[in-house]
């Protein structure tokens, strides 16, 4: 692919060198617009943004060109470039109707959730149902599920596309049964490894129990045979105590990791539900 692009560039360069008059015409406004549209249709969004920057320079007040430039930046995943453009054009943070949705999408994709919540409280040119959806999406992406529940309650009659999917995911989060780190620690204090079993880490829990039980038994044998001066007993006793302490921390962490894993899985589902609509 890279070789093909280089070959085309060389051929184009030779052609332009042989026709200097055409070379000048190639970069006029209409040709730049046409080339930018081709790049957008072929999903070459980074190259499209470069061409649209040229068009925007020639037509700085063209709202459609502005929209396409910001959209190209978004689809090229050059989020900050798109945000910077809108901030430059609208220093007060109130883009016109052609750019409002792109502005909201850029902020969502760039994980600027508090900022977008602040913006959505201002008067807007987009419908209230759409505002409610974006508020719900931002809250869920931010992990503020209590706030998301409030937004959903305020807009429960809305049938805005995508809201039902987020509603299902919110109910899933509310019904999720998390593990308690304190309980996991307490269980492992009584029976080593039980806290990890509670956190569904069965294999590690059983290995922990086996290690502590084995070392404790070996220490007991050593002390029973040679008394308190048993080197054998002290070695295995120290190992048993060390494993026991690690078992307590490991059980607490196992419960925390279990909860984190559930949250991450849910977050990925929320991201897919929101971002796949753009």
ZIRA-V450239 format. One record per residue. RES is the residue in one small letter. NEAR is the number of other C-alpha atoms within 10 Angstrom. Layout:
{{RES:NEAR} {RES:NEAR}}
This chain:
{{x:6} {x:7} {x:8} {x:9} {x:10} {x:11} {x:12} {x:12} {x:12} {x:12} {x:12} {x:13} {x:13} {x:11} {x:13} {x:15} {x:12} {x:11} {x:11} {x:11} {x:10} {x:12} {x:15} {x:10} {x:12} {x:14} {x:15} {x:13} {x:16} {x:12} {x:13} {x:20} {x:19} {x:12} {x:18} {x:27} {x:17} {x:13} {x:19} {x:21} {x:11} {x:10} {x:14} {x:16} {x:22} {x:19} {x:17} {x:27} {x:27} {x:15} {x:20} {x:27} {x:20} {x:18} {x:23} {x:21} {x:12} {x:13} {x:14} {x:13} {x:11} {x:12} {x:15} {x:11} {x:19} {x:23} {x:19} {x:22} {x:26} {x:26} {x:25} {x:26} {x:23} {x:25} {x:18} {x:17} {x:16} {x:18} {x:20} {x:15} {x:16} {x:26} {x:20} {x:13} {x:15} {x:23} {x:15} {x:11} {x:15} {x:12} {x:11} {x:9} {x:13} {x:17} {x:18} {x:15} {x:12} {x:14} {x:19} {x:18} {x:20} {x:21} {x:24} {x:22} {x:21} {x:25} {x:21} {x:24} {x:19} {x:15} {x:14} {x:15} {x:21} {x:13} {x:13} {x:20} {x:19} {x:10} {x:16} {x:15} {x:10} {x:9} {x:9} {x:15} {x:13} {x:11} {x:8} {x:15} {x:17} {x:17} {x:20} {x:21} {x:24} {x:23} {x:23} {x:26} {x:26} {x:26} {x:22} {x:25} {x:23} {x:17} {x:16} {x:12} {x:17} {x:13} {x:16} {x:24} {x:19} {x:13} {x:18} {x:22} {x:11} {x:11} {x:19} {x:15} {x:9} {x:16} {x:12} {x:14} {x:11} {x:14} {x:23} {x:15} {x:13} {x:21} {x:17} {x:11} {x:18} {x:21} {x:12} {x:12} {x:17} {x:12} {x:9} {x:13} {x:10} {x:15} {x:19} {x:17} {x:22} {x:15} {x:15} {x:26} {x:26} {x:16} {x:20} {x:26} {x:17} {x:11} {x:14} {x:28} {x:30} {x:26} {x:33} {x:28} {x:20} {x:21} {x:23} {x:15} {x:17} {x:15} {x:11} {x:18} {x:24} {x:15} {x:13} {x:22} {x:18} {x:14} {x:17} {x:22} {x:16} {x:14} {x:20} {x:20} {x:15} {x:19} {x:23} {x:17} {x:16} {x:21} {x:17} {x:12} {x:13} {x:12} {x:12} {x:11} {x:11} {x:15} {x:14} {x:16} {x:24} {x:17} {x:14} {x:21} {x:21} {x:14} {x:17} {x:21} {x:14} {x:12} {x:19} {x:23} {x:14} {x:14} {x:26} {x:24} {x:15} {x:22} {x:31} {x:24} {x:19} {x:26} {x:26} {x:18} {x:15} {x:19} {x:18} {x:13} {x:12} {x:14} {x:16} {x:12} {x:10} {x:20} {x:18} {x:12} {x:15} {x:20} {x:16} {x:11} {x:17} {x:23} {x:12} {x:8} {x:8} {x:11}}
